């Protein structure tokens, strides 16, 4: 799943918004299960939000970032660096 997010981010950096969104949506489909850690789910939603920003859909990106932050808040191990990336990255 994280590899898909990395591909989404790379696609966005090379201005392939459609590719970024496709990778991001696939990552969310795979990660959106209770058996997947909250940290991974947060990272996946962050990746899809990044893709949506590159598509120009800031409202959808904001909703996805809120979901990512919610997963960070529920993570018992608490990855502060991931939360900082979501908030300011």
C-alpha positions as CSV (number, residue, x, y, z in Angstrom):
1,X,0.0,0.0,0.0
2,X,2.8,2.4,0.8
3,X,4.3,1.7,-2.5
4,X,1.1,2.8,-4.2
5,X,1.2,6.0,-2.3
6,X,4.8,6.6,-3.3
7,X,3.8,6.0,-6.9
8,X,0.9,8.5,-6.5
9,X,3.2,11.1,-5.1
10,X,5.7,10.5,-7.9
11,X,3.0,10.8,-10.5
12,X,1.8,14.1,-9.0
13,X,5.4,15.4,-9.1
14,X,5.6,14.7,-12.8
15,X,2.2,16.4,-13.3
16,X,0.3,13.2,-14.0
17,X,-2.7,14.1,-11.8
18,X,-4.9,11.3,-13.3
19,X,-2.2,8.7,-12.5
20,X,-1.7,10.1,-9.0
21,X,-5.4,9.8,-8.3
22,X,-5.6,6.3,-9.7
23,X,-2.7,5.1,-7.5
24,X,-4.1,6.9,-4.5
25,X,-7.6,5.5,-4.9
26,X,-6.3,2.0,-5.3
27,X,-4.2,2.4,-2.1
28,X,-7.3,3.6,-0.2
29,X,-9.3,0.6,-1.4
30,X,-6.6,-1.7,-0.1
31,X,-6.0,0.1,3.1
32,X,-9.6,0.9,4.2
33,X,-9.9,-2.2,6.3
34,X,-9.9,-2.5,10.1
35,X,-6.9,-4.9,9.9
36,X,-4.7,-2.2,8.5
37,X,-2.8,0.0,11.0
38,X,-4.1,3.5,11.6
39,X,-0.7,4.9,10.7
40,X,-0.8,3.2,7.2
41,X,-4.4,4.3,6.7
42,X,-3.4,7.9,7.6
43,X,-0.5,7.8,5.1
44,X,-2.7,6.4,2.4
45,X,-5.3,9.1,2.8
46,X,-2.6,11.7,2.8
47,X,-1.3,10.4,-0.5
48,X,-4.8,10.5,-2.1
49,X,-5.3,14.1,-0.7
50,X,-2.0,15.1,-2.4
51,X,-3.3,13.7,-5.7
52,X,-6.6,15.5,-5.4
53,X,-4.7,18.8,-4.7
54,X,-2.7,18.2,-7.9
55,X,-6.0,17.7,-9.7
56,X,-7.2,21.0,-8.4
57,X,-9.9,19.6,-6.0
58,X,-9.0,21.3,-2.7
59,X,-12.3,20.5,-1.1
60,X,-11.9,16.8,-1.5
61,X,-8.3,17.0,-0.5
62,X,-9.3,18.8,2.7
63,X,-11.8,16.1,3.6
64,X,-9.2,13.4,3.0
65,X,-6.6,15.2,5.1
66,X,-9.2,15.4,7.9
67,X,-9.6,11.6,7.7
68,X,-5.8,11.2,7.7
69,X,-5.5,13.3,10.9
70,X,-8.4,11.3,12.5
71,X,-6.4,8.1,11.9
72,X,-3.3,9.8,13.4
73,X,-5.3,10.8,16.5
74,X,-6.5,7.2,16.9
75,X,-3.0,5.6,16.5
76,X,-1.9,4.4,19.9
77,X,1.8,4.6,18.9
78,X,1.4,8.2,17.6
79,X,3.7,9.1,14.7
80,X,4.2,12.8,15.3
81,X,6.2,13.1,12.1
82,X,3.4,11.8,9.9
83,X,1.0,14.1,11.6
84,X,3.3,17.1,10.9
85,X,3.5,16.0,7.2
86,X,-0.2,15.8,7.0
87,X,-0.7,19.2,8.6
88,X,2.1,21.1,6.9
89,X,3.3,18.9,4.0
